[in-house]
Amino acid sequence: MNHVYKIHCVFFQQRNQITIQFNSLQVDFDNLNARYEEEAEAAGLLRNQVSKITVELQNLRQKYDKDMMARAEELEDLRYTIQ
């Protein structure tokens, strides 16, 4: 009977240790999952910002390309006028 009791005690100790480990792993998983969701949200916000900046950059390039072409034409006209 004493032997069965010892086996029973060891079994419950091991079960308790496994339960504690499982709970710890569950907390770790929850924390990592929350961190992943935060990082995914931050990445999405960054992608949106990069997209907006890219569009703005393209618009500025087009504007300055037009301005530069107009200035070049003005300079050409001025050159012909001077000659």
Secondary structure, 3 states (H helix, E strand, C coil): CHHHHHHHHHHHHHHHHHHHHHHHHHHHHHHHHHHHHHHHHHHHHHHHHHHHHHHHHHHHHHHHHHHHHHHHHHHHHHHHHHC
